[in-house]
Amino acid sequence: MSYEVIAILMFASMMLMLMTGQRVFGAIGGIAALAALTLWGAGGHDLPFASAMKLMKWYPLLTLPMFIFMGYVLSESKLADDLYKMFHVWMGPVHGGLAIGTIGLMVLISAMNGLSVAGMAIGATIALPELLRRGYDKQMVTGVIQAGSSLGILVPPSVVLVLYAMIARQPVGQLWLAGVLPGLMMAAMFILYIAIRCRVQPHLGPALPPEERDVPLREKLKLLRAGVLPLGIFAAMMVPFIGGWTSLVESSAIGAMAAFLAAIVSRRMTREVFEVSVRQTLAISCMFMWIILAALAFGAVFDGLGAVKAIDDLFTEQLGLDPWTILILMQLSFILMGTFLDDTAMLVIVAPLYVPLVKVLGFDLIWYGVLYTITTQIAYMTPPFGYNLFLMRAMAPPEIRLKDIYVSIIPFVMVMIGALALTMAFPEIAMWLPNYVYGK
């Protein structure tokens, strides 16, 4: 049996295991271990063992629990409630202002947490009821919350980019910096769309009535401090890192400690908040470590088979496709897989094929990490089975039907496709900041 056939059987077996409902790390790691033992006998156990040792020695992995803890401390201490009040007061007089403020809220939540699920939960529980109560169109607001929550996996500190960094063996700091400008660009494009749409159709996002807008300047400034706190934590964490004064791990520790102290000073660090934050940090960190371990083991077997070279020959030599066509096909496959898989599952399934292939084709792996993340965001919200669509349905009130959720996301998906196209056509959007900071 040729190595190409073995590689196809491994991939098909993994997909079959996932379709049966097995855990991602169990399906991927189990297939990798079984293939290694079958191909190389007793010596095959060295592959998963070597992957485990590689994972344990990867120093930047310490950033993962730090940032997850920081995000949960800020989320569980209800800082997001204050943030939304700030946007409510400052943006309310504008048509669509509360929807624009919700995008701003999501950007700040992304900078605090790094997970899209957190943004979705906060947006659906805090922003959605307020927007509906003030007469906003239900399709507009559901689309706003879904689109805004997707920024969590692109704006640093993105947990997904940490996972990609480990699998692709790229610096986490460069990946985070590469996600800054595309993330802010996408948020700006969302805001521009909302502003134009509500200007043309004011009934979709009515301005607040005068009695709610009449807030003393002193109260406005007091609420403004709610937005300064997370930005201050983010600055305390990122400025020393960008300035070269601290390592990435040290900066993550500063961020976690700053969030913890902020919760104590604001008298919101209760025993319940601390316990939930620690438990969730432990659970999510362990989950990601198992997934990374499984992906590394699977990738090691694929490398041993020479599958990447075989796939490269198939696309470039036998089919005669140019590198850009192959890259676009890879992005389309992510959108297809996103209809039934989450971002981490997609990455660990295709990383053994795609990451080495991208390198062989001559593309930058930092830049490709940003493309992967944006495409994952699009896949999350693509009907009929996008991950975010059903998450939104589970959190939305009964008056918002699944049809409303499907219709709401179409214009925002088009905006995201535009952002993806811009980042592909102009790689400097992603690469300028890391190149500047690292002096390339």
N, C-alpha and C positions, 0 to 999 in steps of 0.2 A: 504493500500500500504506500502510495507516494505521500510525502509530507504535506502537499497541498490538500489532499483528501482528508488527512488526519486533522489539519487545521479547520477545514469545513465541518467535520464531524464534531470537533470540540465546540465550535461556535454554535452549531445547531443544538447540541446537547445542552449547552448553557441556556439558550433561549427556551428550550423545552422545560428545563427545570424552573426557570423564572415564571413561565406560564402556569405551572402547577401551584404557584403561590409560595414557593420556597423563599427564604430570606436571601437578599442579594449576595451577601458575603458568603453564605453557605453554598449557594448554587455555583458561584464563580470560583471560589476557593476549592470546593469539592471536585469540580471538573478538572481544575488545574492539578490537584494532587493525584487524582486517578490517572490522568494522562501522563504525568511524570513517572509514576510507578509502572504504568503499562509500557511506556517507551524505553525507559532506562533502568528498570528493575529497582533493586533495593537502593541503588545510588540516587534514584529520583527524589528521595526525600530531602536531598540537599537543597533543591530549588525553593520549596516553601520555607525551609529553615533559614536559608540565606536571605530570603525576603523579610522574614521576621527580624533578623538581626539588622538588616538595612533600615527597617522602620524604627527599631529601638535606638539606633544611632543617629537618626535624623533630628538634629538639634532644633530646627525651626518648628517641628511638630509641637513644641511646648507653647507656641502661640495659640494653638487651637483651643485648649481649655480656658486660657486667659480671656480670649475675646468672647467665647460663649458665655463665660461667667459675667463679663462686663455687660453684655447684652441683656442677660436675664435679670441682673440687678437693676438696671435702668428700666426695664419693662415692668418687672414685678413691683417696683416702687411707685408705679403710676405716674412716671414723669411724662408719659405721652399725653395724659389728660391735660396737663398744663400747656404742653406744646399746642394741642388743638385749640385750646382757649385763646392762645396767642394769635394763631392764624385766623381764628374766627373774628377777633376784634380788628385786626389790622387789614384783613383782606375782604371783610364782609361788604363794604360799600361798592365793590366792583361786581359787575355781572360775571357770574362764574367764579367769583373770588374765593368762596369756600372750597370749591373743587380745586382751584389753583393752590390754595393753602393746604389741601390734603396731599397734593403732590409734594409740596415742601415738607410736610410732616413725614411723608414716606422716605424722603431723602435723609432726613435726620435720623429716623428709625433705622435706616440701612447703615448709617455711620455708627450707630450704637450696637447693632446686633449682627448683621452679616448673613441673616437667613430670611428668605422671602416669606416663609410661613408666619414669622413674627409680625411683619408688616401687614399681612393679610388679616391676621387675628385682630390687631389693633385698629386697623382701618374699618373692618366690618363691625366691631363692637362699639367704637367711639364715633367715627366720622359718618358712617352710613346712616344711623338713625337721625343724626342732626341734619344731614343733607336732605333726607326725605321729609323731615318735619318742616323744613323751610321751603318746600315746594320745588326742589330740584327734580329734574326728570330721572326716573328710576334707572333707565338704560344708561344715561350719562354717568350717574354716580357709581353704578356697579363696574362700569368700564374704567373709571378713574381709579377706583380702589385696586382692581386687579392689575392695571398697568403700573400704578405706583408701587405696589408690593413687589413687583418683579425686579425693581432696582436693588433689592437686598442682596442679590447674588453677584452684582457687578460693582457697586460702590464699596470701597474698602471700609472696614475689614471683612472681605467676603470669605466665608468659610469654604464655599465651593472652589474658589481660586486656590485656597490652601491645599485642597484635595488634588486639584489639577497640578499644582506645583510638585507635589510628591510623586505623582504618577509620571509626569513629563520630565521630572528632575530639573526643574527650573527654579530660579530664585523667587520666593514668595513676595519679597519687597518690590521687585520689578513688576510682577504681575498686578499687585495692588495699585501701583502707580499707573500702570497701563490702563486700569479700569476707571480711573478718576475722570478724565476728560470725556470718554464715551458715555459714562454714566450721567455726568452733568449735562452733556449734550442731549441725551435722550430725555432727561427730565425737562430741559428747556423746550424740546420739541413737543412734549406732552402739554406743557403750559401754553405754548403758542397755539396749539390746536384748540385747547379749551377756550382760550381768550377769543379767538376768531369765531369759533362755533357759537359761543354765548353772545357775542356781539351781533352776529347775524340773526340768531334765534334766542332772544333774551329770555323767553319762557323756560328754556332748558336750565338756566342757572340764574334765578332772580337775585338781585341785590338785597341786602338786609334792609328792613324798614328803618326809618330815621330814629325811632325810639330805641332800637337795639344798637344803632351805630353811635349814639350819643354817649360815649364813654369818656370820662375825664382823662386828660393826658397823663396824669399821675398813675392812673390805673393801667393805661396802655403801656407805659414804661415798666411798670411792675410785672406785667405779663410778658414783656419782651425779655426779661431776665430768664424766663423759662426756656427760651430758645438759645440763650447765651450759654447755659450750663452744659448741654451736650456738645455744643461747638467747642467750649473750653476744654472739655475732656478729650475730644478728638484732637484738638491742637496740642494739648499736653502730651498726647501719645505720639502724634505724627511729626511734629516740628523737630524734636530731638533726633528722630530717626532720619528724616530728610536732611537735616543738618549734619548728619554723620557723627553725632555725639553718643548715640546709643545704638545697639543692635536691634534687630526686629523683635527678638524675644524680650529684651529689656523694655522696649516700648510697649509691648503687649502687657507686661507686668505693670507698667505705669498706668496704662488705661484701665486695667482691672482694679488697681488700688484707688485711682481717682474716682471711679464710679462708686466703689464701696464707701469711700469717705464722703462723697456727695450725698449718698443715701443716708449716712449717719447724721451729717450736718443738717439735712432737711427733715430729720426725725422720721424717716420712712423705712429705716432698716430694722424691721421687726424680725422676730425669730422665724415667723412663717416665711417672710421674703427670703431670708438667708437660707433656710432649709430647702425651699423650692429651687432657688438659684443653684445651690450646690448639687442637688439631686439631678436636675436637668443638665447641668454641665457634665457631670459624670456619665450620665446615660448617653448624651449625644457624642461626647468625646470617644467613648468606647465604641459606639456604633461606627464612627468614622475610621477609627483605627482598624477595626475588623475589615471594613470595606477596602481600605488602602492595602492592607496585608493581602487580601484575596486578589486584588487587581495586580499587585506586584508579582505574585506567584503565577497568575495567568499570563502576564506579560513575559515572564522569564521563559515559560514553556513555548510561547509563540516565537520569541527570539531564537530559541534553540531549534525550532523547526524551520526557520528561515521563511516564515509565512509572509513577512512584510515584503521581502524581495520578490516573492512570487506574485503578490498582489500588484506591486509596482510594475513588474513586467507585463502583467495582464492588462493594466490600464494604459501604459505608455507604449509598449511594444506591440502587443496583439490587437488592442482596440484603437491605438493611435490617438489617445486623448491627450490634450495639453494640460499642464499643471493646474491652470485656473478652472478648467472644466471639471477636473477631478475634485478640486476644492469645493466648488459649488455643489457637486453631487454629494459630497460628504455632509455639507450643511443641510441639504434637503433630507438626508437620511436621519439627521438629528431631529428635524421637525416631525418626521414620520414616527420615530421612536418616542417622541415626547407625547404622543397621543395615549400611551399606556405605561410610560416609565417616568420616574422622577429624574432630576438632574444628576444625582450621584450614580444612580443605576446606569444611565446613559453613558456617563463618562467611563465607568469601570468596564462596561461591556465593550466599547469600541476603542478605548485608549490603546490597548495592545496593537491594534491595527493602525489607527489614525495618527497617533502621535509620531511613531517612527516614519510613517509614510509622508507626513507633512514635512519632516526634516529631510527626507530623501528628495522630495519635490523642490526643495530649496526655499521654503517659507520659514519665517521666524516663529519659533514656538511660543514666545511671549505674546506676539500679535495674534497668533492662532488661539491662544487661551481666551482672549477677549472675544474673538469671533464665536468660539464655542459657547461662551457664557451668554452672549446676546441671542444666539440661535436657540439656546435652551430656554431663554425668556419667551421667545416667540412660540416655541413648541408647547410651553406650559399653557398658553392661552389659545391654541389653535383648535377649533371644533373639529370633530365632535367629541373627542375624549381628552381634551387638555386637562392636565393635573389641576391647574388653578380654577378651572370652570366648576369642577365638582366641589372643590374646597369652598368656593364662593357660594355655591348652592347650599352647602351644609350650614353656612354661617348667616346667610341672608334671611330676612323676614319672609313670611309666606306670600306676601303680595308680589314678590319678585320671582318670576317663574324662570325655568331653565331656558326658555326661548328668549327672554329678556337678557339673560346673561350671555347667550350666544351672540345676539345682535349687538350688545353693548361693546363687545371687545373688537369688532371688525375694524373700526377706524384706528384704534390704538395699535392693533397688529400691523396695519399699514404703515403707521408712524415708525414702529420698531423695525420693520423691513427697510424703511428708508435710512434709519440709523445704521443698520447692518451694512447696507450698500455703501454708505459714506465711509464707514470704517474700513471696508474692503478696498474701496477705490483710493482712499487716502490713509495709508497705514500710519502716517505721522500723528493722526488724531489719537491713536493709542500709544505710539512709541515716543512721542516728543518728551513727555514728562519723565519716563524712566531713563531715556537717553541723556536728558539734561541733568538729572540728579546724579546719575552714575558716571557722567562725564564721557559718554561714548561719542 
